[in-house]
């Protein structure tokens, strides 16, 4: 007669050692060696390399703007200038009409960017909230325009603007680039994420498209509009190819084109410091604007990407 062993009613007591897939894997400690190696190799090292690639040329340009010709064109590498000398900046501003270049760039950037942003807002609103035929086909054409390099349209634009008498004029620089496919695309994608109840309430209150646009849509789309404005301002300020082609007189040249004139006047090796000083004068204003408004880029590009 066999003897039955008593069975413990507690299931946990009958279970064997904790093995199998139910046991969660142990995570390494935050300050463990594996975590530190992964963080440094996968995060800090690429970030440092990317920062050096961007910052080192700018730093070298700024340092070279204070150097004398013998410190730049030499077999012995000299990183720091022997003394802080502002002669290069004085020569750069007096050799060519830098003040005129700055005023021209300011006018072209302000007018061109303002018109571009307004057109992008109006076009994006129409593509989202206004019913009209072939709306999707027009949006596809805008997407195609994003894929076409702007250099393709240089010759047709030159023939058109020169035929209209726009050569060596500021409006001739501004006119061909008034449309912005990128701004229209970005604002349209953001407008699609806006809750329809807000616009319906405004429509019930008797607001037309104009009031709905400027009193409802625009105020809640600040980061996206600021992103389009910032990208447009930077591109307008740094535009070089088209102003170089359509202007050949210093009275209508912008700052990037003025650097070419400065380079032609300082063609020998002794002019590198003067050219670096001119380049610093060109990029400092837009760097200040970008540094002040760069936070809007992240907010504008991610606005509406998370819904809940």
C-alpha beads as a LAMMPS data file, in Angstrom:
LAMMPS data file: protein, C-alpha beads

308 atoms
307 bonds

1 atom types
1 bond types

-500.0 500.0 xlo xhi
-500.0 500.0 ylo yhi
-500.0 500.0 zlo zhi

Masses

1 110.0

Atoms # bond

1 1 1 0.000 0.000 0.000
2 1 1 1.586 3.221 -1.184
3 1 1 1.719 6.301 0.932
4 1 1 0.653 9.571 -0.713
5 1 1 2.706 12.602 0.145
6 1 1 0.746 15.567 1.408
7 1 1 0.131 18.329 -1.107
8 1 1 0.759 21.885 0.010
9 1 1 -2.252 24.015 -0.941
10 1 1 0.011 27.002 -1.553
11 1 1 0.918 27.014 -5.304
12 1 1 3.955 29.165 -4.674
13 1 1 5.407 26.521 -2.374
14 1 1 5.066 23.822 -5.078
15 1 1 6.659 26.019 -7.748
16 1 1 10.277 25.428 -8.565
17 1 1 12.996 28.020 -8.757
18 1 1 12.146 31.208 -10.640
19 1 1 13.253 30.453 -14.178
20 1 1 11.895 30.915 -17.676
21 1 1 10.577 33.882 -19.626
22 1 1 8.424 35.226 -16.789
23 1 1 11.472 36.558 -14.995
24 1 1 12.277 40.100 -16.206
25 1 1 15.900 40.573 -17.240
26 1 1 18.020 42.597 -14.936
27 1 1 18.794 46.057 -16.287
28 1 1 22.259 47.454 -15.802
29 1 1 22.631 50.139 -13.209
30 1 1 22.530 53.760 -14.468
31 1 1 26.181 54.312 -13.542
32 1 1 27.381 50.900 -14.611
33 1 1 30.318 50.571 -16.975
34 1 1 28.145 49.259 -19.832
35 1 1 25.743 52.189 -19.582
36 1 1 28.550 54.735 -19.481
37 1 1 30.257 53.221 -22.530
38 1 1 26.991 53.184 -24.500
39 1 1 26.170 56.772 -23.532
40 1 1 29.603 58.092 -24.448
41 1 1 30.009 56.089 -27.669
42 1 1 26.442 56.501 -28.900
43 1 1 25.696 60.009 -27.666
44 1 1 28.537 62.275 -26.656
45 1 1 31.110 61.240 -29.269
46 1 1 28.816 61.806 -32.321
47 1 1 27.536 65.025 -30.760
48 1 1 31.087 66.253 -30.194
49 1 1 32.141 65.366 -33.751
50 1 1 29.124 67.109 -35.261
51 1 1 29.771 70.193 -33.117
52 1 1 33.410 70.318 -34.183
53 1 1 32.495 70.021 -37.866
54 1 1 30.157 73.014 -37.546
55 1 1 32.070 75.186 -35.088
56 1 1 35.706 74.780 -36.173
57 1 1 35.362 76.480 -39.607
58 1 1 33.481 79.385 -38.017
59 1 1 36.041 79.666 -35.237
60 1 1 38.917 79.586 -37.723
61 1 1 37.203 82.299 -39.784
62 1 1 36.776 84.562 -36.753
63 1 1 40.372 84.046 -35.611
64 1 1 41.726 84.645 -39.115
65 1 1 39.846 87.929 -39.328
66 1 1 42.179 89.313 -36.634
67 1 1 45.395 87.982 -38.178
68 1 1 47.926 89.784 -40.277
69 1 1 48.853 88.363 -43.732
70 1 1 52.050 86.836 -42.387
71 1 1 50.113 84.849 -39.796
72 1 1 47.767 83.267 -42.383
73 1 1 49.976 82.547 -45.392
74 1 1 52.786 80.769 -43.564
75 1 1 54.305 77.325 -43.226
76 1 1 54.000 77.488 -39.427
77 1 1 50.433 76.960 -38.274
78 1 1 49.299 79.721 -35.951
79 1 1 45.908 79.181 -34.376
80 1 1 45.622 82.323 -32.273
81 1 1 46.446 85.784 -33.631
82 1 1 49.383 87.543 -32.070
83 1 1 47.165 90.516 -31.215
84 1 1 43.551 91.581 -31.628
85 1 1 43.799 93.857 -34.652
86 1 1 40.690 95.447 -36.176
87 1 1 42.462 96.739 -39.300
88 1 1 40.988 93.940 -41.412
89 1 1 37.460 95.031 -40.493
90 1 1 38.262 98.670 -41.221
91 1 1 39.733 97.823 -44.635
92 1 1 36.815 95.505 -45.489
93 1 1 34.246 98.208 -44.701
94 1 1 36.079 100.947 -46.611
95 1 1 37.276 99.011 -49.679
96 1 1 33.710 98.246 -50.795
97 1 1 30.428 100.006 -49.855
98 1 1 29.527 97.613 -47.046
99 1 1 26.871 99.933 -45.640
100 1 1 25.054 99.911 -48.996
101 1 1 25.328 96.130 -49.179
102 1 1 23.858 95.831 -45.693
103 1 1 20.917 98.109 -46.520
104 1 1 20.230 96.181 -49.732
105 1 1 20.312 92.834 -47.923
106 1 1 18.054 94.201 -45.200
107 1 1 15.487 95.420 -47.740
108 1 1 15.577 92.217 -49.802
109 1 1 15.357 89.992 -46.727
110 1 1 12.586 91.967 -45.020
111 1 1 10.359 92.427 -48.053
112 1 1 10.987 89.000 -49.542
113 1 1 10.513 87.117 -46.276
114 1 1 7.347 89.032 -45.355
115 1 1 5.702 88.393 -48.713
116 1 1 6.801 84.746 -48.711
117 1 1 5.363 84.050 -45.263
118 1 1 2.070 85.787 -46.045
119 1 1 1.689 83.870 -49.316
120 1 1 2.527 80.601 -47.550
121 1 1 -0.136 81.261 -44.890
122 1 1 -2.805 82.149 -47.443
123 1 1 -1.985 79.193 -49.705
124 1 1 -1.887 76.681 -46.871
125 1 1 -5.201 77.942 -45.492
126 1 1 -6.828 77.661 -48.901
127 1 1 -5.527 74.110 -49.390
128 1 1 -6.989 73.014 -46.055
129 1 1 -10.126 75.039 -45.329
130 1 1 -11.399 76.280 -48.706
131 1 1 -13.240 74.031 -51.124
132 1 1 -12.304 74.470 -54.781
133 1 1 -11.670 72.137 -57.745
134 1 1 -8.321 70.384 -58.276
135 1 1 -7.121 71.191 -54.769
136 1 1 -5.196 67.942 -54.432
137 1 1 -3.615 68.386 -57.861
138 1 1 -2.355 71.824 -56.863
139 1 1 -0.861 70.390 -53.687
140 1 1 0.924 67.704 -55.715
141 1 1 2.397 70.427 -57.938
142 1 1 3.674 72.166 -54.800
143 1 1 5.292 68.915 -53.661
144 1 1 6.941 68.549 -57.073
145 1 1 8.314 72.076 -56.715
146 1 1 10.048 70.960 -53.518
147 1 1 11.959 68.336 -55.483
148 1 1 13.107 70.623 -58.306
149 1 1 16.454 72.348 -57.620
150 1 1 16.187 76.136 -57.809
151 1 1 19.117 76.323 -60.242
152 1 1 16.842 74.942 -62.971
153 1 1 14.761 78.133 -63.007
154 1 1 17.665 80.595 -63.090
155 1 1 17.762 81.023 -66.875
156 1 1 13.973 81.457 -67.360
157 1 1 13.872 83.883 -64.430
158 1 1 16.753 85.890 -65.838
159 1 1 15.098 86.177 -69.255
160 1 1 11.810 87.248 -67.640
161 1 1 13.241 89.742 -65.140
162 1 1 15.679 91.242 -67.645
163 1 1 12.823 91.613 -70.144
164 1 1 10.786 93.472 -67.521
165 1 1 13.675 95.824 -66.805
166 1 1 14.463 94.344 -63.419
167 1 1 18.205 93.897 -63.887
168 1 1 20.245 95.745 -61.240
169 1 1 17.133 96.453 -59.181
170 1 1 16.094 95.236 -55.749
171 1 1 12.652 94.157 -56.941
172 1 1 14.385 92.076 -59.612
173 1 1 16.167 90.206 -56.809
174 1 1 13.004 89.755 -54.757
175 1 1 10.362 88.872 -57.356
176 1 1 11.421 85.386 -58.605
177 1 1 11.604 83.874 -55.129
178 1 1 8.317 85.042 -53.645
179 1 1 6.768 81.570 -53.703
180 1 1 7.852 79.098 -51.027
181 1 1 6.875 75.475 -51.477
182 1 1 8.486 74.477 -48.174
183 1 1 6.526 77.037 -46.157
184 1 1 3.261 76.112 -47.842
185 1 1 3.834 72.406 -47.227
186 1 1 4.806 72.858 -43.568
187 1 1 1.883 75.156 -42.741
188 1 1 -0.605 72.947 -44.587
189 1 1 0.476 69.910 -42.584
190 1 1 0.084 71.901 -39.382
191 1 1 -3.314 73.344 -40.328
192 1 1 -4.580 69.795 -40.888
193 1 1 -3.985 69.055 -37.183
194 1 1 -6.070 71.964 -35.907
195 1 1 -9.344 70.904 -34.250
196 1 1 -12.290 71.528 -36.521
197 1 1 -14.503 72.537 -33.598
198 1 1 -12.660 75.855 -33.239
199 1 1 -13.300 76.857 -36.840
200 1 1 -16.880 75.590 -36.679
201 1 1 -17.527 77.771 -33.634
202 1 1 -16.053 80.777 -35.422
203 1 1 -18.185 80.037 -38.491
204 1 1 -21.310 79.817 -36.352
205 1 1 -20.453 83.211 -34.879
206 1 1 -20.478 84.632 -38.401
207 1 1 -16.735 84.775 -39.060
208 1 1 -15.741 84.496 -42.691
209 1 1 -12.560 82.978 -44.071
210 1 1 -10.551 86.178 -43.533
211 1 1 -11.473 86.481 -39.849
212 1 1 -11.054 82.763 -39.259
213 1 1 -7.585 82.907 -40.755
214 1 1 -6.181 85.914 -38.876
215 1 1 -8.152 85.645 -35.619
216 1 1 -8.225 81.858 -35.131
217 1 1 -5.746 79.947 -37.288
218 1 1 -2.758 82.290 -37.184
219 1 1 -2.746 82.897 -33.383
220 1 1 -2.694 79.159 -32.597
221 1 1 -0.038 78.450 -35.247
222 1 1 2.674 80.751 -33.910
223 1 1 5.559 78.233 -33.695
224 1 1 4.962 76.850 -37.190
225 1 1 4.717 80.327 -38.725
226 1 1 7.824 81.421 -36.827
227 1 1 9.670 78.393 -38.203
228 1 1 8.728 79.264 -41.769
229 1 1 9.695 82.894 -41.171
230 1 1 13.077 81.993 -39.690
231 1 1 13.982 79.555 -42.464
232 1 1 12.870 82.115 -45.054
233 1 1 14.891 84.931 -43.474
234 1 1 18.044 82.797 -43.365
235 1 1 17.668 81.681 -46.995
236 1 1 16.956 85.221 -48.213
237 1 1 19.907 86.703 -46.346
238 1 1 22.334 84.029 -47.572
239 1 1 21.074 83.854 -51.164
240 1 1 24.016 84.251 -53.514
241 1 1 23.486 82.763 -56.980
242 1 1 20.470 84.772 -58.114
243 1 1 21.636 88.209 -56.809
244 1 1 25.041 87.526 -58.385
245 1 1 23.443 86.893 -61.796
246 1 1 20.876 89.702 -61.818
247 1 1 23.148 92.453 -60.420
248 1 1 26.517 93.762 -61.546
249 1 1 26.523 97.180 -59.903
250 1 1 27.580 97.824 -56.294
251 1 1 24.488 100.009 -55.738
252 1 1 22.185 96.965 -55.846
253 1 1 24.463 94.184 -54.568
254 1 1 23.640 92.291 -51.394
255 1 1 26.149 91.263 -48.745
256 1 1 27.009 87.778 -50.119
257 1 1 27.604 89.265 -53.567
258 1 1 29.566 92.099 -51.988
259 1 1 32.017 89.533 -50.662
260 1 1 32.788 88.599 -54.271
261 1 1 33.510 92.237 -55.040
262 1 1 35.733 92.389 -51.975
263 1 1 37.550 89.250 -53.084
264 1 1 38.194 90.722 -56.528
265 1 1 39.652 93.853 -54.963
266 1 1 41.812 91.776 -52.588
267 1 1 42.866 89.091 -55.020
268 1 1 46.400 88.520 -53.732
269 1 1 47.325 86.386 -50.748
270 1 1 47.489 89.384 -48.426
271 1 1 43.712 89.772 -48.525
272 1 1 42.675 86.601 -46.710
273 1 1 42.300 88.334 -43.367
274 1 1 40.212 91.073 -44.986
275 1 1 37.988 88.458 -46.655
276 1 1 37.510 86.658 -43.346
277 1 1 36.553 89.947 -41.705
278 1 1 34.001 90.566 -44.465
279 1 1 32.584 87.066 -44.027
280 1 1 32.202 87.656 -40.291
281 1 1 30.323 90.889 -40.971
282 1 1 27.974 88.994 -43.288
283 1 1 27.109 86.078 -41.005
284 1 1 27.001 87.766 -37.584
285 1 1 23.558 89.459 -38.043
286 1 1 21.852 86.290 -39.233
287 1 1 23.573 84.208 -36.551
288 1 1 22.155 86.522 -33.896
289 1 1 18.666 86.216 -35.374
290 1 1 18.983 82.445 -35.642
291 1 1 20.267 82.092 -32.078
292 1 1 17.376 84.158 -30.752
293 1 1 14.654 82.278 -32.659
294 1 1 16.062 78.767 -33.131
295 1 1 13.821 77.309 -30.409
296 1 1 10.835 77.919 -32.689
297 1 1 12.245 75.490 -35.251
298 1 1 11.883 72.463 -32.965
299 1 1 8.509 73.635 -31.659
300 1 1 7.216 74.385 -35.151
301 1 1 8.406 71.172 -36.770
302 1 1 6.996 69.004 -33.973
303 1 1 3.761 70.929 -33.417
304 1 1 0.849 68.681 -34.155
305 1 1 2.972 65.518 -34.447
306 1 1 1.619 64.179 -31.136
307 1 1 -2.109 63.843 -30.760
308 1 1 -4.070 62.704 -27.778

Bonds

1 1 1 2
2 1 2 3
3 1 3 4
4 1 4 5
5 1 5 6
6 1 6 7
7 1 7 8
8 1 8 9
9 1 9 10
10 1 10 11
11 1 11 12
12 1 12 13
13 1 13 14
14 1 14 15
15 1 15 16
16 1 16 17
17 1 17 18
18 1 18 19
19 1 19 20
20 1 20 21
21 1 21 22
22 1 22 23
23 1 23 24
24 1 24 25
25 1 25 26
26 1 26 27
27 1 27 28
28 1 28 29
29 1 29 30
30 1 30 31
31 1 31 32
32 1 32 33
33 1 33 34
34 1 34 35
35 1 35 36
36 1 36 37
37 1 37 38
38 1 38 39
39 1 39 40
40 1 40 41
41 1 41 42
42 1 42 43
43 1 43 44
44 1 44 45
45 1 45 46
46 1 46 47
47 1 47 48
48 1 48 49
49 1 49 50
50 1 50 51
51 1 51 52
52 1 52 53
53 1 53 54
54 1 54 55
55 1 55 56
56 1 56 57
57 1 57 58
58 1 58 59
59 1 59 60
60 1 60 61
61 1 61 62
62 1 62 63
63 1 63 64
64 1 64 65
65 1 65 66
66 1 66 67
67 1 67 68
68 1 68 69
69 1 69 70
70 1 70 71
71 1 71 72
72 1 72 73
73 1 73 74
74 1 74 75
75 1 75 76
76 1 76 77
77 1 77 78
78 1 78 79
79 1 79 80
80 1 80 81
81 1 81 82
82 1 82 83
83 1 83 84
84 1 84 85
85 1 85 86
86 1 86 87
87 1 87 88
88 1 88 89
89 1 89 90
90 1 90 91
91 1 91 92
92 1 92 93
93 1 93 94
94 1 94 95
95 1 95 96
96 1 96 97
97 1 97 98
98 1 98 99
99 1 99 100
100 1 100 101
101 1 101 102
102 1 102 103
103 1 103 104
104 1 104 105
105 1 105 106
106 1 106 107
107 1 107 108
108 1 108 109
109 1 109 110
110 1 110 111
111 1 111 112
112 1 112 113
113 1 113 114
114 1 114 115
115 1 115 116
116 1 116 117
117 1 117 118
118 1 118 119
119 1 119 120
120 1 120 121
121 1 121 122
122 1 122 123
123 1 123 124
124 1 124 125
125 1 125 126
126 1 126 127
127 1 127 128
128 1 128 129
129 1 129 130
130 1 130 131
131 1 131 132
132 1 132 133
133 1 133 134
134 1 134 135
135 1 135 136
136 1 136 137
137 1 137 138
138 1 138 139
139 1 139 140
140 1 140 141
141 1 141 142
142 1 142 143
143 1 143 144
144 1 144 145
145 1 145 146
146 1 146 147
147 1 147 148
148 1 148 149
149 1 149 150
150 1 150 151
151 1 151 152
152 1 152 153
153 1 153 154
154 1 154 155
155 1 155 156
156 1 156 157
157 1 157 158
158 1 158 159
159 1 159 160
160 1 160 161
161 1 161 162
162 1 162 163
163 1 163 164
164 1 164 165
165 1 165 166
166 1 166 167
167 1 167 168
168 1 168 169
169 1 169 170
170 1 170 171
171 1 171 172
172 1 172 173
173 1 173 174
174 1 174 175
175 1 175 176
176 1 176 177
177 1 177 178
178 1 178 179
179 1 179 180
180 1 180 181
181 1 181 182
182 1 182 183
183 1 183 184
184 1 184 185
185 1 185 186
186 1 186 187
187 1 187 188
188 1 188 189
189 1 189 190
190 1 190 191
191 1 191 192
192 1 192 193
193 1 193 194
194 1 194 195
195 1 195 196
196 1 196 197
197 1 197 198
198 1 198 199
199 1 199 200
200 1 200 201
201 1 201 202
202 1 202 203
203 1 203 204
204 1 204 205
205 1 205 206
206 1 206 207
207 1 207 208
208 1 208 209
209 1 209 210
210 1 210 211
211 1 211 212
212 1 212 213
213 1 213 214
214 1 214 215
215 1 215 216
216 1 216 217
217 1 217 218
218 1 218 219
219 1 219 220
220 1 220 221
221 1 221 222
222 1 222 223
223 1 223 224
224 1 224 225
225 1 225 226
226 1 226 227
227 1 227 228
228 1 228 229
229 1 229 230
230 1 230 231
231 1 231 232
232 1 232 233
233 1 233 234
234 1 234 235
235 1 235 236
236 1 236 237
237 1 237 238
238 1 238 239
239 1 239 240
240 1 240 241
241 1 241 242
242 1 242 243
243 1 243 244
244 1 244 245
245 1 245 246
246 1 246 247
247 1 247 248
248 1 248 249
249 1 249 250
250 1 250 251
251 1 251 252
252 1 252 253
253 1 253 254
254 1 254 255
255 1 255 256
256 1 256 257
257 1 257 258
258 1 258 259
259 1 259 260
260 1 260 261
261 1 261 262
262 1 262 263
263 1 263 264
264 1 264 265
265 1 265 266
266 1 266 267
267 1 267 268
268 1 268 269
269 1 269 270
270 1 270 271
271 1 271 272
272 1 272 273
273 1 273 274
274 1 274 275
275 1 275 276
276 1 276 277
277 1 277 278
278 1 278 279
279 1 279 280
280 1 280 281
281 1 281 282
282 1 282 283
283 1 283 284
284 1 284 285
285 1 285 286
286 1 286 287
287 1 287 288
288 1 288 289
289 1 289 290
290 1 290 291
291 1 291 292
292 1 292 293
293 1 293 294
294 1 294 295
295 1 295 296
296 1 296 297
297 1 297 298
298 1 298 299
299 1 299 300
300 1 300 301
301 1 301 302
302 1 302 303
303 1 303 304
304 1 304 305
305 1 305 306
306 1 306 307
307 1 307 308
